[in-house]
Amino acid sequence: VKINNCLLDLTAKEYMILELLIKNQNKVFSKANLYESIWHEEYIGDDNAIKTHISNIRSKLKKFNPNENYIETVWGLGYRLFKK
């Protein structure tokens, strides 16, 4: 992934999450949606994996473009690609 002509170093899961959000820009993904789409396992309510990966992606994106928010938290629903 490139941002501001710099290569962004993502893990495989981070890349998959970001790719899913980019390909579905109008969709809000619940933690269960994300987990089941990326891990291909049933979501049992432990959201630490999702929260950690989203946090890591946000941190990595912020290093290259600190003035931009890319992933929006939709309170009570989940995550989506941020729209201006």
Secondary structure as a PSIPRED ss2 file (coil, helix, strand):
# PSIPRED VFORMAT (PSIPRED V4.0)

   1 V C   1.000  0.000  0.000
   2 K E   0.000  0.000  1.000
   3 I E   0.000  0.000  1.000
   4 N C   1.000  0.000  0.000
   5 N C   1.000  0.000  0.000
   6 C E   0.000  0.000  1.000
   7 L E   0.000  0.000  1.000
   8 L C   1.000  0.000  0.000
   9 D C   1.000  0.000  0.000
  10 L C   1.000  0.000  0.000
  11 T C   1.000  0.000  0.000
  12 A H   0.000  1.000  0.000
  13 K H   0.000  1.000  0.000
  14 E H   0.000  1.000  0.000
  15 Y H   0.000  1.000  0.000
  16 M H   0.000  1.000  0.000
  17 I H   0.000  1.000  0.000
  18 L H   0.000  1.000  0.000
  19 E H   0.000  1.000  0.000
  20 L H   0.000  1.000  0.000
  21 L H   0.000  1.000  0.000
  22 I H   0.000  1.000  0.000
  23 K H   0.000  1.000  0.000
  24 N C   1.000  0.000  0.000
  25 Q C   1.000  0.000  0.000
  26 N C   1.000  0.000  0.000
  27 K C   1.000  0.000  0.000
  28 V C   1.000  0.000  0.000
  29 F E   0.000  0.000  1.000
  30 S C   1.000  0.000  0.000
  31 K H   0.000  1.000  0.000
  32 A H   0.000  1.000  0.000
  33 N H   0.000  1.000  0.000
  34 L H   0.000  1.000  0.000
  35 Y H   0.000  1.000  0.000
  36 E H   0.000  1.000  0.000
  37 S H   0.000  1.000  0.000
  38 I H   0.000  1.000  0.000
  39 W H   0.000  1.000  0.000
  40 H C   1.000  0.000  0.000
  41 E C   1.000  0.000  0.000
  42 E C   1.000  0.000  0.000
  43 Y C   1.000  0.000  0.000
  44 I C   1.000  0.000  0.000
  45 G C   1.000  0.000  0.000
  46 D C   1.000  0.000  0.000
  47 D C   1.000  0.000  0.000
  48 N H   0.000  1.000  0.000
  49 A H   0.000  1.000  0.000
  50 I H   0.000  1.000  0.000
  51 K H   0.000  1.000  0.000
  52 T H   0.000  1.000  0.000
  53 H H   0.000  1.000  0.000
  54 I H   0.000  1.000  0.000
  55 S H   0.000  1.000  0.000
  56 N H   0.000  1.000  0.000
  57 I H   0.000  1.000  0.000
  58 R H   0.000  1.000  0.000
  59 S H   0.000  1.000  0.000
  60 K H   0.000  1.000  0.000
  61 L H   0.000  1.000  0.000
  62 K H   0.000  1.000  0.000
  63 K H   0.000  1.000  0.000
  64 F H   0.000  1.000  0.000
  65 N C   1.000  0.000  0.000
  66 P C   1.000  0.000  0.000
  67 N C   1.000  0.000  0.000
  68 E C   1.000  0.000  0.000
  69 N C   1.000  0.000  0.000
  70 Y C   1.000  0.000  0.000
  71 I E   0.000  0.000  1.000
  72 E E   0.000  0.000  1.000
  73 T E   0.000  0.000  1.000
  74 V E   0.000  0.000  1.000
  75 W C   1.000  0.000  0.000
  76 G C   1.000  0.000  0.000
  77 L C   1.000  0.000  0.000
  78 G E   0.000  0.000  1.000
  79 Y E   0.000  0.000  1.000
  80 R E   0.000  0.000  1.000
  81 L E   0.000  0.000  1.000
  82 F C   1.000  0.000  0.000
  83 K C   1.000  0.000  0.000
  84 K C   1.000  0.000  0.000
